[in-house]
């Protein structure tokens, strides 16, 4: 019972912050103050204490309920906070509700074991991915405000976090990536799909001819100050199911976010290059690796980690 007062205070703080985010105009102009896209979902699982040690970096993973092995792989490899020597890192997985009772039971057990899952009550589906992004923004704005950088990735990615943070530090030394910034492989001039099929976007869903500049959600980095602003703006921006366009396009446009281009850093993995360990032969500067085969992904991470250990043995300072 000795923690009762602490949790009561925390809940009051959460409620106050949520009211603040949803009621105060954060220097944003809206044709109407009417909320058109509320986020009414409840927490099914919420590990509120994840950021109690005040991390400076949040690794935010979008994951599907059934992807238990994906999450185990990430906990064991690049997203494990123990692999960071000079950053205070927290790992959190965001997901929606599973309609499979057996999977839901496994998720609850997983959360009790690792304490790194946040689950909201929307059904986890392809057309609900925007809700998942909103859930991440809402949660971080409430429970993890100390994070100055956010690395958001899908659960089938391998990220060279060492190269990534060396690059970010080089930009910060030049006065860039300090605030209101998104780093990613920025896509310009992309058109909505107007043909039938899974990716069809109707005129009623999106009436503009061209998407604004946006980031594919495989892997992006945001400065921490941007997250609360994105969540606030989402309340006034009509829901659009293409989550990448919605959050890093439409909402980022509203808050005048700055983009830092990482166009040459995404590698859609060649398993042969990884098996033969020639991935670094020509000094490639890839950061985000999209590799579906789990053994190949682990080989990729092992090479990244060993390269960092080699740097440390050479007397160089830690990369992250």
N, C-alpha and C positions, 0 to 999 in steps of 0.2 A: 504493500500500500504506500510505501514511501515515495513512489514515483507518480502517485495520483495527481499531485499538484502540478508536476512538470507537464504531464499530458494534457491536463485541463488548460494550462497556459498555452501550450502549443496549439491546441485546437482553436482557442480564441484568436491566436495570431493568424492561423490559417484562414479563418472566417473573415477576419479584418482585411487581410491581404486580398482575398478573392473579391470582396466588396469593392476594395480600392481599384483593382484592375478593371472591374466591370462598370464602374461608375464615374471614374475621373478621366477627363479628356487629356490624353498624353500628347498634347500639341499636334493632334491629328484632326483634319477637317472631315466631317461627315455630312452628307446631304440631310441626314436625319439621325437623331440620337436613338432611334428604335433598333433594338437588337433583332437581327434577322437570322442569326445563326447561333442560337444558344448551345451550350455544351452541358446538357442536363444529366450526364451519366454519373453513376455512383462508383466508388471504388469497391471492387470485389476483393482485391488484394492490394495493400499499400504499405510498403516498408518505409514508414515515415522517417526513421532514424538513419537512412542511408547516408545522408550528408551531414550528420551531426559533428563529424570531424572537420568540417569546413573545407572541402576540397576546392582546388583551384581549377580542376578539369573534370568534366563530366563526359563519360562515354555512354552514349544514348543509343540503344539498339532497338530497331523495329524487328519484332519476331512474331512468328505464327504460333498458336497454341501447341500444335503437334511437333514443333521443331525442338524437341528436348535435346537431341544430340547436337544440333547447331549451338545451342546455348552452352552445353558442356564443353564443346570445342573452344568457344570464345573465352569461357572462364579459365581455361587451361593454357591459352596462348596469348595473342596480342592484346586482348582486352582485360587481362588480369592485372589489377592495380599493383601487384608486387613486382611487375616488370618495369615499373617506373621508379627511377632513383631520385629525381629532383622535383617531381610533380606529385601533388596530392590528388589522386585520381579515385573517382567513384564510378562503378559500372552499374547500369540499370537497364533492365529489359522492359519494353512496353508492349502490351498485347491486349486484345479484346477477349470477349467471352467465347468459350468453346461450347457448342451445343452437344458435344459428346461427353457424357458424364464421366466416363473412364479417364479421358484426357484431362478434364477439369480437375478430377481428384489428383492426378499426377502433378498438375501445375501447383496445386495447393501444397502438396508434399514438397515439391521442389522449392517453393517459396519459403516454407518452414525451414528447409535445410540451408539455403544459400542467402536468403534475405535480400534478394536483388531484383525482385519482380514487382511491377506495377501493372495491375489489370483493372480495366474499366468495364462497365456493364453493356457497352455496345457489342453487337455480334461481330466477331473477327472475320471479315470477308474482304474481297478485293475492292469492292465499291465503298468500303468503310475505312480505307487507309487514311483518309484525311482526318477522321476522328482519332486515329492513333497518333497522328502528328499533333493534333490539338491536345490530346491527353498528355503528351510529352511536354508541350509548352506550359500547360496548366500546372503540371506537377513540379517542373523545375522552378517556375515562378513562385511557387508556394513553399517548396521544401528544400531547394538547393540554390539559393540566391548567391552564394559565395563563388560559384564557378565562373571564372572569367572566360573560359573557352569550352565549347561543346563540340565533341566529335560525334556526329550522328551517322550511323551506318546500318545497312541491312545485315541480317544474321548469316548471310552466305558470303561475306567478304573477309579477306585478310588485309590488314592495314599495316604498312611499314610505319609504325608510330614514331620510330626514331628519325627517319628521314623527314616525316611530316613535321615534327616539332622543330627540327633544325631549320627547316624552310620557314616556318612561322616566325621563329626567333630572328631570322635574317630580315624578314619583312618588318617586324616590330622595331628592329634597330634603325630602320629607315623611316620610322614614324607611321607605318601602316599596320593594319590589322589590330587597331587599338580599341575601336568601338564601331557599332552599327555595321559590321562587316560580315560577309559570307564568302568563304573560300570553297571553290568547287570547279568541276568541269562545266563552265557556263555554256548553256545552249542558247543560241540566238536564232531568231527567224523560223522557229518550228511551227508547223501548221497542225491544227487539230485534225484527228482522224475523222473523216466524214463518210466513211464506208461502213457497212454493217460488220458486226463482229464484236469481239471482246473489248476492243479499244475505241469503239465508235463514240463520238462526242456529238450530240445533237446541237442545233442552233439554240434551242431552249436552255441547254446546259451551259453553253459558252458561245456567245454571239460574235466575239471579235474574230477577225480573219487570221490573226497571227498571235501566238502566245507571247507574253512578255519574256525577256530573258529569265531563265530559271535553271535550276540545278537538278540533274538526275539524282535520285535519292540513294544511290549505291553508297556514296560517302561524301559528306560535306562537313565543313567546320564553320561554326558560328561564334562570334563574340557573345559572351554571356548576356550582355545588356539587350540584345536583340530579341530574346525569347519572350519576355513579358510583353513587349510591344507587338510581336506577332500574334500572341494569344488575344490581346485586347482588340486588335484590328479584325481578328477572325469573327468576332461577335457581330461586326457590321458588314462583313463581306459574305454574300450568299454562298452557301455550300457548293463546292465543286469537287467531284470525286477523284480527279487526277491530283493526287496529293502533292507531287513535286511542283506542279504548276501552281497549285493553290498557295502553298506556303512560301516557296522560294521565288515564285513569280508574282502572283497577284498581291499577296500581303507584303512581300519585300518591296514591291513597287510603291505601295502606299506609304511605307515608312522611309522611302528613299535610301534603301540599304546600298552599301558599296559592295561591289563584287571584286574578288581577287581570282583571276583565272588560273585554274590548274588543269588545263586542257590536255597536257601531255603526260599526265600522271596516272591515268586509269588503264589497267591492263586486263583485257578479257582473256584470261589465262590460257597459255599454251602448256598443256600437261607435259609435252615432250621436253620443253625448255626447263621445266622444273625437275623432271626425272633425271635429266642429264646434267643438272646443276649448272647450266650455262646462263641462267637468268640475269646474272650480274656481269657476264663476260665483257659486254660492251659498255659498261658503266651506265646502264639504263637507270633513269630516275623515276621509275614508277612508284607510286605510293599506295594506290588502291588496287587490289587484285581480286577479280571475280572468278573464283575457282570452285566448281561444284563438287568435284571429287574430294572427299574428306581426307584420304591419305595424302593426296597431292597438296591440299591446303596445309596440312601439317608439315610436309617437307618444305613448303614455301616459308612458313613461319620459322622453322628451325634455321633456315639459311639467313633470314633477317636477324634472328636473335644472335646467331654466331657471328655475324658481321659486326653487330654492336659490341659483343664481348671482345672481339679482336680490337676494336677501337679503344675500348677501355684498357686493354692490356698494353696498348701503345702509349698509354698515359694521357689520352684525350679525355675531356670531361664528358659526363653522361649526356646523351642526346635528349632524354626526356625523364 
